[in-house]
Amino acid sequence: MDILVHPNPALKQPAALVDPAADKELARLVRAMAQAMYDAPGVGLAATQVGVQKRVIVLDIEDGLMALCNPIIVEASEETDIDDEGCLSLPGITVPVARSLTCVCEALDLEGAPVRLEAEGFFARVLQHETDHLDGVLIIDRATPEERRAAIRRYNEAAEER
Ligand SMILES: [Zn+2]
């Protein structure tokens, strides 16, 4: 399973809600996404990044693999933190992105049971990053216009070296 890279137009498409109880493809999709994420290696991957327009993300922040369906950030702190963020769909660069320091994410697990995650720090950042992907939003879209231009320049230079 290949990870799409910018400027693939599929990365800009919003993904559709899934019904974990009815969608028999989800378990296989999640296994393939996890494999692609670990191979990269990365800490999170959204289905959008493998060209599947379903609201599914996988992440592994030390505690093992987590798969979330239809994740939504229902609460996000006003207090933000700017940190350099990378993305498997923008290989070779990082971009400074402001994210809420803490957030609450509601989702469904693969069986369709509700999940509520209270996250802070890096975990909160990854949840916000991956949820953004499902809406077609990349880190360069979160940057200031100036940072975006600089990031795209670095990205194109990195692409030439690949
Ligand atoms: Zn990403």
Backbone and ligand atoms as CSV (ligand in chain L), in Angstrom:
chain,resi,resn,atom,element,x,y,z
A,1,MET,N,N,0.847,-1.196,0.000
A,1,MET,CA,C,0.000,0.000,0.000
A,1,MET,C,C,0.884,1.248,0.000
A,2,ASP,N,N,0.778,2.055,-1.067
A,2,ASP,CA,C,1.636,3.231,-1.190
A,2,ASP,C,C,1.018,4.447,-0.508
A,3,ILE,N,N,1.875,5.248,0.086
A,3,ILE,CA,C,1.428,6.499,0.695
A,3,ILE,C,C,1.519,7.604,-0.352
A,4,LEU,N,N,0.399,8.272,-0.601
A,4,LEU,CA,C,0.365,9.348,-1.591
A,4,LEU,C,C,1.132,10.547,-1.068
A,5,VAL,N,N,1.809,11.236,-1.984
A,5,VAL,CA,C,2.534,12.434,-1.569
A,5,VAL,C,C,1.987,13.663,-2.301
A,6,HIS,N,N,2.098,14.809,-1.623
A,6,HIS,CA,C,1.743,16.095,-2.195
A,6,HIS,C,C,2.494,16.259,-3.514
A,7,PRO,N,N,1.910,16.777,-4.592
A,7,PRO,CA,C,0.569,17.374,-4.701
A,7,PRO,C,C,-0.495,16.415,-5.261
A,8,ASN,N,N,-0.526,15.192,-4.854
A,8,ASN,CA,C,-1.575,14.282,-5.320
A,8,ASN,C,C,-2.950,14.845,-4.934
A,9,PRO,N,N,-3.835,15.067,-5.921
A,9,PRO,CA,C,-5.117,15.726,-5.616
A,9,PRO,C,C,-6.002,14.935,-4.648
A,10,ALA,N,N,-5.777,13.615,-4.547
A,10,ALA,CA,C,-6.591,12.798,-3.623
A,10,ALA,C,C,-6.393,13.245,-2.176
A,11,LEU,N,N,-5.237,13.848,-1.888
A,11,LEU,CA,C,-4.962,14.301,-0.515
A,11,LEU,C,C,-5.844,15.484,-0.114
A,12,LYS,N,N,-6.444,16.143,-1.120
A,12,LYS,CA,C,-7.264,17.324,-0.834
A,12,LYS,C,C,-8.744,16.983,-0.673
A,13,GLN,N,N,-9.077,15.702,-0.878
A,13,GLN,CA,C,-10.497,15.327,-0.835
A,13,GLN,C,C,-10.946,15.006,0.571
A,14,PRO,N,N,-12.080,15.545,0.988
A,14,PRO,CA,C,-12.619,15.160,2.291
A,14,PRO,C,C,-13.101,13.708,2.249
A,15,ALA,N,N,-12.880,12.972,3.326
A,15,ALA,CA,C,-13.250,11.561,3.383
A,15,ALA,C,C,-14.668,11.391,3.919
A,16,ALA,N,N,-15.265,10.247,3.617
A,16,ALA,CA,C,-16.654,9.971,4.014
A,16,ALA,C,C,-16.709,9.205,5.331
A,17,LEU,N,N,-17.772,9.429,6.070
A,17,LEU,CA,C,-18.000,8.687,7.311
A,17,LEU,C,C,-18.081,7.194,7.025
A,18,VAL,N,N,-17.658,6.385,7.994
A,18,VAL,CA,C,-17.738,4.930,7.835
A,18,VAL,C,C,-18.664,4.342,8.895
A,19,ASP,N,N,-19.153,3.142,8.592
A,19,ASP,CA,C,-19.969,2.392,9.548
A,19,ASP,C,C,-19.187,1.117,9.894
A,20,PRO,N,N,-18.435,1.153,10.996
A,20,PRO,CA,C,-17.536,0.033,11.296
A,20,PRO,C,C,-18.277,-1.299,11.420
A,21,ALA,N,N,-19.501,-1.272,11.907
A,21,ALA,CA,C,-20.235,-2.525,12.091
A,21,ALA,C,C,-20.589,-3.157,10.747
A,22,ALA,N,N,-20.785,-2.338,9.712
A,22,ALA,CA,C,-21.243,-2.845,8.418
A,22,ALA,C,C,-20.122,-2.975,7.383
A,23,ASP,N,N,-19.045,-2.221,7.552
A,23,ASP,CA,C,-17.988,-2.168,6.537
A,23,ASP,C,C,-16.981,-3.288,6.760
A,24,LYS,N,N,-17.108,-4.338,5.964
A,24,LYS,CA,C,-16.262,-5.529,6.144
A,24,LYS,C,C,-14.823,-5.302,5.674
A,25,GLU,N,N,-14.598,-4.197,4.950
A,25,GLU,CA,C,-13.258,-3.924,4.429
A,25,GLU,C,C,-12.357,-3.230,5.455
A,26,LEU,N,N,-12.978,-2.715,6.531
A,26,LEU,CA,C,-12.217,-1.843,7.429
A,26,LEU,C,C,-11.048,-2.534,8.119
A,27,ALA,N,N,-11.255,-3.776,8.577
A,27,ALA,CA,C,-10.182,-4.469,9.298
A,27,ALA,C,C,-8.970,-4.638,8.388
A,28,ARG,N,N,-9.235,-5.004,7.129
A,28,ARG,CA,C,-8.136,-5.190,6.191
A,28,ARG,C,C,-7.462,-3.860,5.871
A,29,LEU,N,N,-8.287,-2.808,5.702
A,29,LEU,CA,C,-7.743,-1.472,5.435
A,29,LEU,C,C,-6.823,-1.043,6.576
A,30,VAL,N,N,-7.275,-1.241,7.812
A,30,VAL,CA,C,-6.493,-0.822,8.981
A,30,VAL,C,C,-5.175,-1.602,9.061
A,31,ARG,N,N,-5.218,-2.906,8.767
A,31,ARG,CA,C,-3.973,-3.693,8.780
A,31,ARG,C,C,-2.989,-3.170,7.740
A,32,ALA,N,N,-3.493,-2.874,6.547
A,32,ALA,CA,C,-2.618,-2.378,5.472
A,32,ALA,C,C,-2.075,-0.995,5.811
A,33,MET,N,N,-2.934,-0.152,6.413
A,33,MET,CA,C,-2.481,1.192,6.795
A,33,MET,C,C,-1.417,1.110,7.891
A,34,ALA,N,N,-1.623,0.229,8.860
A,34,ALA,CA,C,-0.657,0.086,9.953
A,34,ALA,C,C,0.691,-0.363,9.395
A,35,GLN,N,N,0.641,-1.311,8.472
A,35,GLN,CA,C,1.874,-1.797,7.835
A,35,GLN,C,C,2.617,-0.655,7.142
A,36,ALA,N,N,1.862,0.133,6.375
A,36,ALA,CA,C,2.462,1.261,5.643
A,36,ALA,C,C,3.040,2.285,6.617
A,37,MET,N,N,2.325,2.512,7.729
A,37,MET,CA,C,2.792,3.483,8.729
A,37,MET,C,C,4.089,3.005,9.383
A,38,TYR,N,N,4.126,1.736,9.783
A,38,TYR,CA,C,5.330,1.220,10.449
A,38,TYR,C,C,6.500,1.132,9.473
A,39,ASP,N,N,6.217,0.803,8.204
A,39,ASP,CA,C,7.283,0.712,7.212
A,39,ASP,C,C,7.917,2.070,6.942
A,40,ALA,N,N,7.122,3.134,7.043
A,40,ALA,CA,C,7.575,4.461,6.586
A,40,ALA,C,C,8.889,4.942,7.246
A,41,PRO,N,N,9.142,4.959,8.546
A,41,PRO,CA,C,8.179,4.746,9.614
A,41,PRO,C,C,7.530,6.062,10.015
A,42,GLY,N,N,6.303,5.948,10.559
A,42,GLY,CA,C,5.596,7.131,11.037
A,42,GLY,C,C,4.807,6.787,12.278
A,43,VAL,N,N,4.181,7.798,12.877
A,43,VAL,CA,C,3.402,7.581,14.106
A,43,VAL,C,C,1.910,7.689,13.867
A,44,GLY,N,N,1.530,8.077,12.629
A,44,GLY,CA,C,0.109,8.193,12.341
A,44,GLY,C,C,-0.113,8.183,10.843
A,45,LEU,N,N,-1.282,7.719,10.435
A,45,LEU,CA,C,-1.613,7.694,9.007
A,45,LEU,C,C,-3.128,7.752,8.864
A,46,ALA,N,N,-3.574,8.546,7.902
A,46,ALA,CA,C,-5.005,8.645,7.618
A,46,ALA,C,C,-5.296,7.903,6.313
A,47,ALA,N,N,-6.502,7.340,6.205
A,47,ALA,CA,C,-6.873,6.582,5.002
A,47,ALA,C,C,-6.727,7.440,3.748
A,48,THR,N,N,-6.999,8.745,3.891
A,48,THR,CA,C,-6.840,9.686,2.778
A,48,THR,C,C,-5.445,9.564,2.151
A,49,GLN,N,N,-4.448,9.305,2.994
A,49,GLN,CA,C,-3.061,9.257,2.518
A,49,GLN,C,C,-2.745,8.000,1.705
A,50,VAL,N,N,-3.637,7.020,1.746
A,50,VAL,CA,C,-3.442,5.839,0.906
A,50,VAL,C,C,-4.522,5.782,-0.175
A,51,GLY,N,N,-5.171,6.923,-0.406
A,51,GLY,CA,C,-6.122,7.041,-1.497
A,51,GLY,C,C,-7.486,6.444,-1.215
A,52,VAL,N,N,-7.777,6.203,0.063
A,52,VAL,CA,C,-9.081,5.654,0.445
A,52,VAL,C,C,-9.857,6.771,1.155
A,53,GLN,N,N,-10.992,7.155,0.571
A,53,GLN,CA,C,-11.714,8.309,1.127
A,53,GLN,C,C,-12.682,7.873,2.218
A,54,LYS,N,N,-12.120,7.305,3.278
A,54,LYS,CA,C,-12.910,6.899,4.443
A,54,LYS,C,C,-12.315,7.549,5.677
A,55,ARG,N,N,-13.193,7.899,6.640
A,55,ARG,CA,C,-12.707,8.588,7.835
A,55,ARG,C,C,-12.143,7.571,8.830
A,56,VAL,N,N,-10.935,7.133,8.529
A,56,VAL,CA,C,-10.227,6.153,9.363
A,56,VAL,C,C,-8.791,6.621,9.538
A,57,ILE,N,N,-8.301,6.583,10.776
A,57,ILE,CA,C,-6.891,6.892,11.029
A,57,ILE,C,C,-6.272,5.794,11.888
A,58,VAL,N,N,-4.979,5.615,11.738
A,58,VAL,CA,C,-4.238,4.740,12.646
A,58,VAL,C,C,-3.122,5.568,13.258
A,59,LEU,N,N,-2.788,5.247,14.506
A,59,LEU,CA,C,-1.663,5.913,15.138
A,59,LEU,C,C,-1.025,4.990,16.159
A,60,ASP,N,N,0.216,5.262,16.435
A,60,ASP,CA,C,0.924,4.499,17.446
A,60,ASP,C,C,1.865,5.441,18.176
A,61,ILE,N,N,1.399,5.888,19.339
A,61,ILE,CA,C,2.187,6.807,20.168
A,61,ILE,C,C,2.628,6.011,21.400
A,62,GLU,N,N,3.569,5.136,21.231
A,62,GLU,CA,C,4.146,4.347,22.325
A,62,GLU,C,C,3.240,3.239,22.860
A,63,ASP,N,N,1.932,3.481,22.932
A,63,ASP,CA,C,1.045,2.504,23.574
A,63,ASP,C,C,0.528,1.419,22.635
A,64,GLY,N,N,1.078,1.331,21.446
A,64,GLY,CA,C,0.612,0.326,20.507
A,64,GLY,C,C,-0.355,0.909,19.494
A,65,LEU,N,N,-0.787,0.064,18.580
A,65,LEU,CA,C,-1.611,0.519,17.468
A,65,LEU,C,C,-3.017,0.890,17.922
A,66,MET,N,N,-3.446,2.046,17.440
A,66,MET,CA,C,-4.805,2.504,17.716
A,66,MET,C,C,-5.448,2.822,16.370
A,67,ALA,N,N,-6.664,2.313,16.154
A,67,ALA,CA,C,-7.389,2.614,14.920
A,67,ALA,C,C,-8.679,3.328,15.300
A,68,LEU,N,N,-8.933,4.457,14.687
A,68,LEU,CA,C,-10.107,5.258,15.009
A,68,LEU,C,C,-10.931,5.512,13.757
A,69,CYS,N,N,-12.244,5.306,13.877
A,69,CYS,CA,C,-13.170,5.586,12.784
A,69,CYS,C,C,-13.956,6.858,13.107
A,70,ASN,N,N,-14.171,7.669,12.096
A,70,ASN,CA,C,-14.935,8.917,12.227
A,70,ASN,C,C,-14.440,9.799,13.384
A,71,PRO,N,N,-13.139,9.968,13.537
A,71,PRO,CA,C,-12.665,10.790,14.656
A,71,PRO,C,C,-13.055,12.257,14.469
A,72,ILE,N,N,-13.512,12.871,15.560
A,72,ILE,CA,C,-13.745,14.320,15.528
A,72,ILE,C,C,-13.124,14.925,16.784
A,73,ILE,N,N,-12.532,16.087,16.590
A,73,ILE,CA,C,-11.999,16.835,17.728
A,73,ILE,C,C,-13.177,17.623,18.290
A,74,VAL,N,N,-13.680,17.202,19.442
A,74,VAL,CA,C,-14.874,17.850,19.989
A,74,VAL,C,C,-14.523,19.003,20.923
A,75,GLU,N,N,-13.318,18.963,21.451
A,75,GLU,CA,C,-12.841,20.070,22.284
A,75,GLU,C,C,-11.369,20.270,21.984
A,76,ALA,N,N,-10.969,21.541,21.932
A,76,ALA,CA,C,-9.549,21.832,21.731
A,76,ALA,C,C,-9.203,23.069,22.543
A,77,SER,N,N,-8.103,23.017,23.242
A,77,SER,CA,C,-7.725,24.140,24.100
A,77,SER,C,C,-7.408,25.367,23.245
A,78,GLU,N,N,-7.733,26.537,23.809
A,78,GLU,CA,C,-7.358,27.765,23.120
A,78,GLU,C,C,-5.856,27.934,23.144
A,79,GLU,N,N,-5.254,27.395,24.196
A,79,GLU,CA,C,-3.808,27.499,24.314
A,79,GLU,C,C,-3.159,26.597,23.265
A,80,THR,N,N,-2.287,27.191,22.460
A,80,THR,CA,C,-1.646,26.422,21.391
A,80,THR,C,C,-0.142,26.398,21.594
A,81,ASP,N,N,0.468,25.549,20.821
A,81,ASP,CA,C,1.906,25.387,20.872
A,81,ASP,C,C,2.363,25.237,19.417
A,82,ILE,N,N,3.448,25.913,19.061
A,82,ILE,CA,C,3.970,25.787,17.692
A,82,ILE,C,C,5.144,24.826,17.724
A,83,ASP,N,N,5.084,23.829,16.854
A,83,ASP,CA,C,6.200,22.887,16.785
A,83,ASP,C,C,6.380,22.453,15.329
A,84,ASP,N,N,7.590,22.031,15.002
A,84,ASP,CA,C,7.862,21.542,13.653
A,84,ASP,C,C,7.191,20.191,13.477
A,85,GLU,N,N,6.401,20.076,12.425
A,85,GLU,CA,C,5.637,18.863,12.191
A,85,GLU,C,C,6.018,18.277,10.836
A,86,GLY,N,N,6.152,16.971,10.802
A,86,GLY,CA,C,6.401,16.290,9.540
A,86,GLY,C,C,5.157,15.561,9.099
A,87,CYS,N,N,5.172,15.058,7.867
A,87,CYS,CA,C,4.025,14.331,7.336
A,87,CYS,C,C,4.531,13.334,6.299
A,88,LEU,N,N,4.026,12.124,6.348
A,88,LEU,CA,C,4.468,11.099,5.393
A,88,LEU,C,C,4.088,11.468,3.964
A,89,SER,N,N,3.129,12.387,3.804
A,89,SER,CA,C,2.735,12.829,2.470
A,89,SER,C,C,3.532,14.040,1.996
A,90,LEU,N,N,4.420,14.546,2.873
A,90,LEU,CA,C,5.328,15.640,2.497
A,90,LEU,C,C,6.735,15.243,2.935
A,91,PRO,N,N,7.274,14.178,2.325
A,91,PRO,CA,C,8.558,13.672,2.795
A,91,PRO,C,C,9.673,14.691,2.630
A,92,GLY,N,N,10.565,14.718,3.617
A,92,GLY,CA,C,11.756,15.556,3.509
A,92,GLY,C,C,11.666,16.916,4.162
A,93,ILE,N,N,10.470,17.316,4.614
A,93,ILE,CA,C,10.370,18.647,5.238
A,93,ILE,C,C,9.577,18.581,6.544
A,94,THR,N,N,9.789,19.602,7.352
A,94,THR,CA,C,8.902,19.844,8.492
A,94,THR,C,C,8.402,21.280,8.362
A,95,VAL,N,N,7.253,21.529,8.972
A,95,VAL,CA,C,6.616,22.845,8.893
A,95,VAL,C,C,6.178,23.228,10.305
A,96,PRO,N,N,6.446,24.473,10.727
A,96,PRO,CA,C,5.960,24.877,12.050
A,96,PRO,C,C,4.434,25.013,12.035
A,97,VAL,N,N,3.773,24.269,12.907
A,97,VAL,CA,C,2.310,24.280,12.945
A,97,VAL,C,C,1.840,24.532,14.379
A,98,ALA,N,N,0.907,25.471,14.528
A,98,ALA,CA,C,0.299,25.718,15.833
A,98,ALA,C,C,-0.839,24.722,16.041
A,99,ARG,N,N,-0.822,24.047,17.175
A,99,ARG,CA,C,-1.896,23.097,17.507
A,99,ARG,C,C,-2.346,23.356,18.936
A,100,SER,N,N,-3.592,23.015,19.208
A,100,SER,CA,C,-4.077,23.082,20.580
A,100,SER,C,C,-3.239,22.145,21.441
A,101,LEU,N,N,-2.913,22.624,22.651
A,101,LEU,CA,C,-2.077,21.826,23.561
A,101,LEU,C,C,-2.806,20.577,24.024
A,102,THR,N,N,-4.112,20.717,24.258
A,102,THR,CA,C,-4.906,19.549,24.659
A,102,THR,C,C,-6.133,19.480,23.763
A,103,CYS,N,N,-6.646,18.279,23.596
A,103,CYS,CA,C,-7.890,18.133,22.845
A,103,CYS,C,C,-8.629,16.887,23.306
A,104,VAL,N,N,-9.906,16.853,23.001
A,104,VAL,CA,C,-10.714,15.667,23.247
A,104,VAL,C,C,-11.186,15.178,21.882
A,105,CYS,N,N,-10.951,13.907,21.628
A,105,CYS,CA,C,-11.321,13.315,20.338
A,105,CYS,C,C,-12.350,12.221,20.580
A,106,GLU,N,N,-13.461,12.286,19.855
A,106,GLU,CA,C,-14.456,11.225,19.925
A,106,GLU,C,C,-14.439,10.461,18.608
A,107,ALA,N,N,-14.564,9.145,18.710
A,107,ALA,CA,C,-14.475,8.298,17.520
A,107,ALA,C,C,-15.200,6.987,17.806
A,108,LEU,N,N,-15.120,6.079,16.836
A,108,LEU,CA,C,-15.608,4.716,17.025
A,108,LEU,C,C,-14.412,3.783,16.858
A,109,ASP,N,N,-14.429,2.680,17.596
A,109,ASP,CA,C,-13.393,1.680,17.340
A,109,ASP,C,C,-13.857,0.777,16.196
A,110,LEU,N,N,-13.067,-0.227,15.874
A,110,LEU,CA,C,-13.374,-1.067,14.705
A,110,LEU,C,C,-14.642,-1.894,14.878
A,111,GLU,N,N,-15.084,-2.041,16.143
A,111,GLU,CA,C,-16.342,-2.765,16.381
A,111,GLU,C,C,-17.538,-1.812,16.384
A,112,GLY,N,N,-17.250,-0.529,16.279
A,112,GLY,CA,C,-18.322,0.450,16.286
A,112,GLY,C,C,-18.629,1.014,17.657
A,113,ALA,N,N,-17.823,0.655,18.665
A,113,ALA,CA,C,-18.036,1.175,20.014
A,113,ALA,C,C,-17.433,2.571,20.140
A,114,PRO,N,N,-18.142,3.467,20.860
A,114,PRO,CA,C,-17.627,4.824,21.007
A,114,PRO,C,C,-16.339,4.885,21.836
A,115,VAL,N,N,-15.450,5.773,21.406
A,115,VAL,CA,C,-14.169,5.976,22.073
A,115,VAL,C,C,-14.063,7.469,22.359
A,116,ARG,N,N,-13.599,7.813,23.561
A,116,ARG,CA,C,-13.358,9.217,23.876
A,116,ARG,C,C,-11.939,9.336,24.411
A,117,LEU,N,N,-11.131,10.138,23.752
A,117,LEU,CA,C,-9.724,10.261,24.116
A,117,LEU,C,C,-9.438,11.676,24.586
A,118,GLU,N,N,-8.857,11.799,25.759
A,118,GLU,CA,C,-8.402,13.095,26.240
A,118,GLU,C,C,-6.903,13.122,26.049
A,119,ALA,N,N,-6.458,13.983,25.152
A,119,ALA,CA,C,-5.052,13.939,24.751
A,119,ALA,C,C,-4.365,15.256,25.047
A,120,GLU,N,N,-3.073,15.172,25.276
A,120,GLU,CA,C,-2.282,16.387,25.419
A,120,GLU,C,C,-0.929,16.197,24.755
A,121,GLY,N,N,-0.276,17.334,24.501
A,121,GLY,CA,C,1.074,17.299,23.949
A,121,GLY,C,C,1.138,16.631,22.583
A,122,PHE,N,N,2.118,15.759,22.434
A,122,PHE,CA,C,2.365,15.129,21.137
A,122,PHE,C,C,1.167,14.308,20.661
A,123,PHE,N,N,0.538,13.595,21.584
A,123,PHE,CA,C,-0.648,12.795,21.254
A,123,PHE,C,C,-1.761,13.691,20.701
A,124,ALA,N,N,-1.988,14.820,21.362
A,124,ALA,CA,C,-3.011,15.765,20.906
A,124,ALA,C,C,-2.651,16.300,19.520
A,125,ARG,N,N,-1.374,16.569,19.306
A,125,ARG,CA,C,-0.893,17.080,18.011
A,125,ARG,C,C,-1.151,16.054,16.903
A,126,VAL,N,N,-0.832,14.791,17.165
A,126,VAL,CA,C,-1.012,13.753,16.138
A,126,VAL,C,C,-2.503,13.570,15.820
A,127,LEU,N,N,-3.343,13.589,16.836
A,127,LEU,CA,C,-4.789,13.454,16.598
A,127,LEU,C,C,-5.293,14.599,15.712
A,128,GLN,N,N,-4.834,15.816,15.989
A,128,GLN,CA,C,-5.267,16.972,15.190
A,128,GLN,C,C,-4.736,16.854,13.761
A,129,HIS,N,N,-3.489,16.414,13.626
A,129,HIS,CA,C,-2.860,16.260,12.299
A,129,HIS,C,C,-3.618,15.227,11.455
A,130,GLU,N,N,-3.871,14.057,12.049
A,130,GLU,CA,C,-4.515,12.985,11.274
A,130,GLU,C,C,-5.971,13.311,10.958
A,131,THR,N,N,-6.664,13.936,11.892
A,131,THR,CA,C,-8.047,14.333,11.647
A,131,THR,C,C,-8.107,15.371,10.521
A,132,ASP,N,N,-7.127,16.263,10.480
A,132,ASP,CA,C,-7.027,17.238,9.387
A,132,ASP,C,C,-6.991,16.538,8.031
A,133,HIS,N,N,-6.209,15.449,7.940
A,133,HIS,CA,C,-6.087,14.736,6.658
A,133,HIS,C,C,-7.453,14.321,6.119
A,134,LEU,N,N,-8.356,13.920,7.023
A,134,LEU,CA,C,-9.671,13.436,6.591
A,134,LEU,C,C,-10.508,14.561,5.983
A,135,ASP,N,N,-10.103,15.804,6.269
A,135,ASP,CA,C,-10.772,16.962,5.662
A,135,ASP,C,C,-9.956,17.527,4.504
A,136,GLY,N,N,-8.910,16.814,4.104
A,136,GLY,CA,C,-8.084,17.285,2.991
A,136,GLY,C,C,-7.127,18.399,3.360
A,137,VAL,N,N,-6.816,18.512,4.654
A,137,VAL,CA,C,-5.952,19.602,5.132
A,137,VAL,C,C,-4.561,19.060,5.461
A,138,LEU,N,N,-3.545,19.695,4.883
A,138,LEU,CA,C,-2.148,19.307,5.109
A,138,LEU,C,C,-1.453,20.351,5.984
A,139,ILE,N,N,-0.259,19.987,6.489
A,139,ILE,CA,C,0.464,20.922,7.355
A,139,ILE,C,C,0.789,22.232,6.637
A,140,ILE,N,N,1.022,22.162,5.323
A,140,ILE,CA,C,1.314,23.412,4.602
A,140,ILE,C,C,0.083,24.321,4.565
A,141,ASP,N,N,-1.099,23.730,4.701
A,141,ASP,CA,C,-2.327,24.537,4.735
A,141,ASP,C,C,-2.506,25.216,6.086
A,142,ARG,N,N,-1.809,24.727,7.096
A,142,ARG,CA,C,-1.887,25.291,8.453
A,142,ARG,C,C,-0.828,26.360,8.691
A,143,ALA,N,N,0.100,26.476,7.754
A,143,ALA,CA,C,1.198,27.413,7.927
A,143,ALA,C,C,0.783,28.805,7.459
A,144,THR,N,N,1.540,29.817,7.874
A,144,THR,CA,C,1.311,31.160,7.358
A,144,THR,C,C,1.682,31.157,5.873
A,145,PRO,N,N,1.159,32.114,5.082
A,145,PRO,CA,C,1.474,32.147,3.643
A,145,PRO,C,C,2.987,32.136,3.382
A,146,GLU,N,N,3.706,32.869,4.216
A,146,GLU,CA,C,5.162,32.953,4.051
A,146,GLU,C,C,5.823,31.597,4.328
A,147,GLU,N,N,5.393,30.960,5.438
A,147,GLU,CA,C,5.951,29.652,5.784
A,147,GLU,C,C,5.559,28.608,4.745
A,148,ARG,N,N,4.368,28.756,4.215
A,148,ARG,CA,C,3.904,27.813,3.195
A,148,ARG,C,C,4.780,27.889,1.946
A,149,ARG,N,N,5.073,29.104,1.518
A,149,ARG,CA,C,5.932,29.260,0.337
A,149,ARG,C,C,7.306,28.653,0.579
A,150,ALA,N,N,7.861,28.949,1.756
A,150,ALA,CA,C,9.199,28.429,2.084
A,150,ALA,C,C,9.172,26.901,2.176
A,151,ALA,N,N,8.104,26.367,2.753
A,151,ALA,CA,C,7.993,24.914,2.927
A,151,ALA,C,C,7.886,24.222,1.568
A,152,ILE,N,N,7.109,24.819,0.652
A,152,ILE,CA,C,6.943,24.205,-0.669
A,152,ILE,C,C,8.263,24.259,-1.445
A,153,ARG,N,N,9.020,25.353,-1.242
A,153,ARG,CA,C,10.333,25.458,-1.891
A,153,ARG,C,C,11.249,24.335,-1.367
A,154,ARG,N,N,11.275,24.148,-0.047
A,154,ARG,CA,C,12.109,23.080,0.543
A,154,ARG,C,C,11.641,21.703,0.069
A,155,TYR,N,N,10.329,21.562,-0.039
A,155,TYR,CA,C,9.757,20.284,-0.460
A,155,TYR,C,C,10.180,19.940,-1.890
A,156,ASN,N,N,10.111,20.948,-2.779
A,156,ASN,CA,C,10.485,20.712,-4.171
A,156,ASN,C,C,11.977,20.408,-4.293
A,157,GLU,N,N,12.788,21.076,-3.448
A,157,GLU,CA,C,14.225,20.783,-3.451
A,157,GLU,C,C,14.473,19.360,-2.979
A,158,ALA,N,N,13.761,18.954,-1.918
A,158,ALA,CA,C,13.917,17.597,-1.380
A,158,ALA,C,C,13.467,16.571,-2.413
A,159,ALA,N,N,12.424,16.900,-3.172
A,159,ALA,CA,C,11.891,15.974,-4.181
A,159,ALA,C,C,12.902,15.774,-5.304
A,160,GLU,N,N,13.639,16.843,-5.642
A,160,GLU,CA,C,14.649,16.723,-6.700
A,160,GLU,C,C,15.783,15.806,-6.284
A,161,GLU,N,N,16.035,15.777,-4.977
A,161,GLU,CA,C,17.133,14.940,-4.482
A,161,GLU,C,C,16.723,13.482,-4.314
A,162,ARG,N,N,15.401,13.238,-4.324
A,162,ARG,CA,C,14.957,11.850,-4.135
A,162,ARG,C,C,15.203,11.007,-5.384
L,1,ZN,ZN,ZN,0.286,13.757,7.620
